[in-house]
Amino acid sequence: MARGDYLFVETDSFAVQEGQRKGMQSEIGSMEGNRLLNTNVDDLVTYFSEKFAIDVPDLLEDKMSVDQREAQRDVSGDPRRMAYHLGQGGPVMVSGTEITIDVPFSGDPGLFKVRPNTFNHSPPAANIHGNTLTFHIWGDNLTSETVSQQITKFVADVKQWLDWQRNSFGGFNEALAREARQAIEQRRAKLLQNQNLVANLGIPLKHRPDAPTTYIAPEVRRRLAPKLPPATTGTFKPEPVLEEGEYQHILKVLEGMVKVMERSPKAFHDIDEESLRMQFLVQLNGQYEGQATGETFNYGGKTDILIRSEDRNIFIAECKFWSGPAKLTETIDQLLGYLSWRDSKTAILLFNRNRDFSRVLAAIPDVVRAHPNFQKEEARRNETSFRYAFRHKDDPAKILHLTVMAFDIPTAN
């Protein structure tokens, strides 16, 4: 005889999903506006989608434990023992053995109270203590074989219901990130619209001294609660949207140098790094009226190529010959050291000479992804140009864009 509370019967999966969606939307809607604007959107999406995802439990069968003790049970309600207690008006107590089985699990304990979309009418019964399921087997004539069979059946039944839950919530978890991004973007758009409304009045914006610069998420019932990502301090200032167009134009100018090299291979066969850089500067100055400079001091050092427009850096680049993965990592570190907080568009011009160019191209993504400031890959421009998002070394909430452009220096015939 097994006993315990029935699992998977208190509420249904649809109600849980709606509750998670509303909870996430409510928290995004109530998050302090400046904190939300100053936090990287991708980081916020990850935070909210992890926090409100449905964490279906997994049984840790290899950590099960068992105990036994003598115990009496009232068998008056057992029809199989009717002959033993006919005529008796009260409980009929029988001495026997109680086997207690503890089955640890990972995941959210609350899911054991949720009925999945697929179910039967014989749910398993057990008690929930923290992250452990406890069920009991009692009998006055137990054998190892019958106990083993009941344990096996209990575990199989629970796993079946958990599989049904995984099917019920799989689509929800996949859609949660999209819903989080949509809610965040809508809130950001509304906040920026309100900022522009006040700014257009021509009256200075009043800053509240008590406005919070950080946000602490309420405790949630998860084994490892995600941490709210870092935010830039101070009042949010949107980045000018024209910068992306300028960035793309500069990259296009640099890519045009490939055709120059292909058409005049002898001119580039023995050229050194500094001379190559000057070739790129000539092309850029043709577009930016002498605003492209080389070896210019910027923030923590000197950068190979710097373009300034109206006292603002719009492009920073470093030129290097390929000499292996370690050198590329060093170049990324060097470039990040040059960037001030306001710099967000940058590039590495990587020249390859007398090496397997295909192997160089294959190595670049692995080197970049291994960097501690790497955040994600962005749209690749072409087969020799890679674009990535990096975290600023001094402000994890500030995202900069790095394009690695590889050039194969031709061999003269």
HELIX and SHEET records of a PDB file:
HELIX    1   1 SER A   13  SER A   30  1                                  18    
HELIX    2   2 GLY A   33  LEU A   37  1                                   5    
HELIX    3   3 VAL A   41  LYS A   51  1                                  11    
HELIX    4   4 GLU A   61  LYS A   63  5                                   3    
HELIX    5   5 PRO A   79  TYR A   84  5                                   6    
HELIX    6   6 PRO A  109  LYS A  113  5                                   5    
HELIX    7   7 SER A  144  ALA A  199  1                                  56    
HELIX    8   8 LEU A  242  ARG A  263  1                                  22    
HELIX    9   9 PRO A  265  PHE A  268  1                                   4    
HELIX   10  10 GLU A  273  TYR A  288  1                                  16    
HELIX   11  11 PRO A  325  TYR A  338  1                                  14    
HELIX   12  12 PHE A  357  ARG A  369  1                                  13    
SHEET    1   A 4 ALA A   2  ARG A   3  0                                        
SHEET    2   A 4 THR A 132  GLY A 139 -1                                        
SHEET    3   A 4 MET A  93  SER A 106 -1                                        
SHEET    4   A 4 ASP A  58  LEU A  59 -1                                        
SHEET    1   B 4 ALA A   2  ARG A   3  0                                        
SHEET    2   B 4 THR A 132  GLY A 139 -1                                        
SHEET    3   B 4 ALA A 125  HIS A 129 -1                                        
SHEET    4   B 4 ASP A   5  TYR A   6 -1                                        
SHEET    1   C 4 ALA A   2  ARG A   3  0                                        
SHEET    2   C 4 THR A 132  GLY A 139 -1                                        
SHEET    3   C 4 MET A  93  SER A 106 -1                                        
SHEET    4   C 4 SER A  65  ASP A  74 -1                                        
SHEET    1   D 2 THR A  11  ASP A  12  0                                        
SHEET    2   D 2 VAL A 114  ARG A 115  1                                        
SHEET    1   E 7 ALA A 292  ASN A 298  0                                        
SHEET    2   E 7 GLY A 301  SER A 309 -1                                        
SHEET    3   E 7 ARG A 312  PHE A 321 -1                                        
SHEET    4   E 7 LYS A 345  ASN A 352  1                                        
SHEET    5   E 7 ASP A 395  ASP A 408  1                                        
SHEET    6   E 7 SER A 385  HIS A 392 -1                                        
SHEET    7   E 7 PHE A 374  GLU A 377 -1                                        
END                                                                             
